[in-house]
Amino acid sequence: MNKYMKGAAAAAVLSLAAAGSANAAVTVSILGDYNSYASAGQTIVQDFDGFLAPGYSFSSSAPIYVGTGSSSGNYAEPPGTPGQYIAVQSAGGVDGSATLTSLGGGFTAFSLFMGSPDTYNYITINWAGGGSTTLDGNALSNGGTLFTTTGDQSLAYRVNLDFGGQRAQSVMLQSIGSNAFESDGWAVSAVPEPATWAMMIAGFGLAGAAIRRRRTTFAVA
């Protein structure tokens, strides 16, 4: 655990009303450094170095920046980022956006490596059943108890949003009214496709049949 991850075990549960849907309990926590998604059983779906996982789409609207390095007064590279990152900017009265969408069954958790966190950084969760929930930087940090939201460019955290079993179809990042929302390494806990569920159930059935055959053989012997 690096110097940026003090207090990483802290978490906050936010009961947020999702417009047009039931209340969604979103648990926000800090997992650790960039690679800590693995300990949460998640999979990287967008790394901004040219990889986008099958079954997902990515879209954006300007102004955004994808690359390395920093630009004073505009965006800053999150410390610990292994390659390119995305900065969703707000400039000239226009708020950019970046959206990850599941083309299948959705996902039940989303995490990202988030740099220089600010109160005007926003994540909107669009639920598979309809409706949405928006968290600003204050909600993401649980009022500043999980991490500071002063735009400190020396800070970077893998922030995790657990949806309490509810499925999200997409998430959208924005920095509304000022500066930028810098992040990298978007990861999810995906919902298996129906075909995958069928294969798993069939596999369980075959395993059960094999166990029953072994028990029968032992009994005859």
Backbone torsions as a table, in degrees:
resi	resn	phi	psi	omega
1	MET	NA	126.1	-175.3
2	ASN	-88.3	-178.4	-173.7
3	LYS	-66.7	-16.7	-178.8
4	TYR	-81.2	-9.3	-167.3
5	MET	-105.6	22.3	176.0
6	LYS	-60.0	135.4	-179.5
7	GLY	76.8	21.5	-174.7
8	ALA	-65.6	-21.3	-177.8
9	ALA	-79.5	-10.4	-177.5
10	ALA	-69.0	150.3	178.5
11	ALA	-150.9	158.4	177.9
12	ALA	-137.3	139.6	176.3
13	VAL	-104.8	123.6	-178.5
14	LEU	-113.0	115.7	175.5
15	SER	-90.9	102.4	-172.2
16	LEU	-114.7	135.3	178.9
17	ALA	-76.0	119.0	176.3
18	ALA	-90.6	119.6	-176.3
19	ALA	-57.7	126.6	177.2
20	GLY	80.0	6.3	179.0
21	SER	-144.3	176.4	179.0
22	ALA	-66.8	160.3	177.2
23	ASN	-58.9	135.6	-177.9
24	ALA	-110.1	123.3	177.2
25	ALA	-87.9	110.5	180.0
26	VAL	-106.9	120.0	177.5
27	THR	-97.1	121.0	179.8
28	VAL	-103.3	130.9	178.9
29	SER	-146.8	165.0	173.9
30	ILE	-103.3	121.6	-177.4
31	LEU	-85.9	-36.6	-176.6
32	GLY	149.8	-134.8	-178.3
33	ASP	-89.2	-167.2	-174.8
34	TYR	-54.9	-44.9	-172.8
35	ASN	-84.8	3.9	-173.8
36	SER	-73.6	-4.6	174.4
37	TYR	-59.1	-30.0	-177.6
38	ALA	-64.5	-37.8	-179.7
39	SER	-68.1	-18.9	178.0
40	ALA	-93.0	2.4	-179.8
41	GLY	73.0	23.1	-178.8
42	GLN	-98.3	167.6	-179.1
43	THR	-126.5	133.9	175.3
44	ILE	-65.5	131.6	177.6
45	VAL	-116.5	-18.5	178.2
46	GLN	-148.6	118.9	-179.0
47	ASP	-114.5	-1.8	177.3
48	PHE	63.6	14.5	171.5
49	ASP	-111.8	20.2	177.7
50	GLY	108.3	-4.6	-179.3
51	PHE	-100.6	129.5	170.1
52	LEU	-135.4	122.5	-174.3
53	ALA	-64.1	143.8	174.1
54	PRO	-57.5	143.8	-179.7
55	GLY	90.3	5.2	179.5
56	TYR	-133.9	151.2	172.7
57	SER	-123.0	153.5	178.5
58	PHE	-128.4	134.1	177.0
59	SER	-138.4	156.7	-179.3
60	SER	-151.4	160.1	173.2
61	SER	-130.8	139.8	-177.4
62	ALA	-67.1	152.4	6.9
63	PRO	-90.2	131.5	172.5
64	ILE	-138.6	162.6	173.9
65	TYR	-134.5	131.7	173.5
66	VAL	-124.2	120.2	-178.6
67	GLY	167.8	-153.3	178.5
68	THR	-121.8	169.4	176.9
69	GLY	80.2	-177.9	-175.9
70	SER	-129.6	159.4	175.0
71	SER	-130.7	114.4	-174.4
72	SER	-55.2	127.4	178.9
73	GLY	82.0	-3.2	-178.1
74	ASN	-119.6	-54.8	-179.6
75	TYR	-160.2	159.1	-176.9
76	ALA	-137.5	135.3	179.1
77	GLU	-66.6	126.2	177.7
78	PRO	-63.2	127.0	179.3
79	PRO	-62.7	128.4	-178.3
80	GLY	101.1	-4.2	176.7
81	THR	-69.1	128.7	-175.1
82	PRO	-79.9	-12.0	-177.7
83	GLY	-159.7	-137.1	178.0
84	GLN	-72.2	156.0	177.6
85	TYR	-137.2	174.8	176.3
86	ILE	-116.8	137.3	171.9
87	ALA	-117.8	114.1	176.4
88	VAL	-90.5	115.1	-168.5
89	GLN	-102.5	163.6	168.0
90	SER	-126.1	115.5	-175.7
91	ALA	-151.5	143.8	177.6
92	GLY	60.3	29.6	-179.5
93	GLY	78.8	8.8	-179.7
94	VAL	-117.8	130.0	177.2
95	ASP	-98.4	120.1	176.3
96	GLY	-74.4	175.1	178.4
97	SER	-153.0	156.7	175.1
98	ALA	-142.4	128.2	-171.9
99	THR	-129.1	131.8	172.3
100	LEU	-107.5	128.9	-177.7
101	THR	-126.3	132.1	172.7
102	SER	-80.2	131.7	177.4
103	LEU	-91.1	1.1	-178.9
104	GLY	-122.7	-124.1	-172.0
105	GLY	-83.8	-0.3	179.4
106	GLY	91.3	-169.0	-178.7
107	PHE	-146.0	152.2	-174.8
108	THR	-106.3	-1.1	174.9
109	ALA	-156.5	151.0	179.7
110	PHE	-141.1	133.0	175.2
111	SER	-133.4	156.3	179.5
112	LEU	-150.6	150.7	175.2
113	PHE	-87.4	111.3	-167.4
114	MET	-110.1	124.7	-179.8
115	GLY	-106.2	158.5	178.8
116	SER	32.4	63.1	-173.6
117	PRO	-62.5	139.0	179.6
118	ASP	-129.7	158.5	178.3
119	THR	-66.2	-25.0	-177.6
120	TYR	-91.8	11.8	169.6
121	ASN	-83.1	131.1	-175.2
122	TYR	-127.6	141.6	169.3
123	ILE	-123.9	124.2	175.4
124	THR	-106.8	125.4	179.0
125	ILE	-100.6	120.5	176.4
126	ASN	-100.4	116.6	-171.2
127	TRP	-80.0	146.5	-179.2
128	ALA	-61.8	-31.3	-179.2
129	GLY	-88.7	5.1	-178.1
130	GLY	105.6	153.6	-179.5
131	GLY	85.8	173.2	-177.5
132	SER	-151.0	161.1	175.3
133	THR	-133.0	131.7	179.7
134	THR	-114.3	130.8	177.6
135	LEU	-115.7	126.4	173.6
136	ASP	-91.1	178.9	-177.7
137	GLY	-58.9	-32.0	178.2
138	ASN	-66.5	-40.8	177.8
139	ALA	-70.2	-39.8	179.8
140	LEU	-62.6	-30.6	-178.8
141	SER	-99.5	6.0	-176.0
142	ASN	52.3	53.5	178.4
143	GLY	68.5	24.4	178.8
144	GLY	88.8	4.8	-178.9
145	THR	-83.1	-24.3	178.1
146	LEU	-86.6	-37.5	176.6
147	PHE	-163.3	161.6	-179.7
148	THR	-78.1	149.7	-179.1
149	THR	-121.2	52.4	-177.9
150	THR	-108.6	10.8	-179.4
151	GLY	74.3	19.9	179.7
152	ASP	-61.3	114.6	-174.6
153	GLN	-76.6	-4.1	176.2
154	SER	-89.7	-1.6	-175.7
155	LEU	-106.3	140.2	172.6
156	ALA	-152.5	137.6	-176.0
157	TYR	-140.6	144.9	166.2
158	ARG	-86.4	107.5	-178.1
159	VAL	-96.2	130.3	-176.7
160	ASN	-114.4	134.5	175.0
161	LEU	-115.0	113.0	176.7
162	ASP	-101.6	130.0	-172.0
163	PHE	-94.9	12.8	175.9
164	GLY	61.3	33.4	178.7
165	GLY	92.5	-16.3	177.7
166	GLN	-75.8	148.0	-176.2
167	ARG	-97.2	132.6	171.0
168	ALA	-100.1	142.5	175.5
169	GLN	-93.9	-28.6	178.9
170	SER	-158.7	161.6	172.1
171	VAL	-132.2	144.1	179.2
172	MET	-127.1	133.0	176.9
173	LEU	-104.7	140.0	174.6
174	GLN	-145.9	156.6	166.9
175	SER	-120.7	105.6	-168.2
176	ILE	-94.4	115.1	172.0
177	GLY	90.9	-10.9	-176.8
178	SER	-165.3	144.5	168.3
179	ASN	49.7	-126.1	-171.1
180	ALA	-154.6	161.0	174.1
181	PHE	-114.7	105.3	-176.8
182	GLU	-97.3	132.8	-179.9
183	SER	-157.4	169.8	179.8
184	ASP	-157.9	165.6	171.1
185	GLY	56.6	58.6	178.8
186	TRP	-71.0	132.3	-177.5
187	ALA	-134.4	155.2	-178.6
188	VAL	-139.9	161.2	162.7
189	SER	-102.7	104.5	-171.9
190	ALA	-83.1	152.5	173.2
191	VAL	-88.9	125.6	-179.6
192	PRO	-58.6	143.9	175.7
193	GLU	-68.1	156.2	178.5
194	PRO	-53.4	-38.8	179.3
195	ALA	-64.2	-36.4	178.6
196	THR	-66.9	-42.9	176.6
197	TRP	-58.7	-42.9	-179.2
198	ALA	-61.9	-42.4	178.4
199	MET	-64.1	-40.9	179.6
200	MET	-64.4	-43.8	-179.9
201	ILE	-64.6	-41.8	177.4
202	ALA	-62.3	-39.3	178.3
203	GLY	-63.6	-42.5	176.9
204	PHE	-61.0	-40.2	179.8
205	GLY	-63.0	-43.3	179.4
206	LEU	-65.6	-40.3	178.9
207	ALA	-63.6	-41.5	178.7
208	GLY	-63.9	-41.0	178.9
209	ALA	-63.6	-39.8	179.6
210	ALA	-64.0	-40.1	178.8
211	ILE	-64.3	-42.8	179.4
212	ARG	-63.2	-38.5	178.7
213	ARG	-64.8	-40.9	179.2
214	ARG	-64.1	-41.6	179.4
215	ARG	-63.2	-40.6	179.3
216	THR	-64.0	-43.1	180.0
217	THR	-62.2	-42.8	179.3
218	PHE	-64.1	-36.5	-179.0
219	ALA	-67.5	-39.9	179.0
220	VAL	-66.5	-42.1	-179.6
221	ALA	-62.9	NA	NA
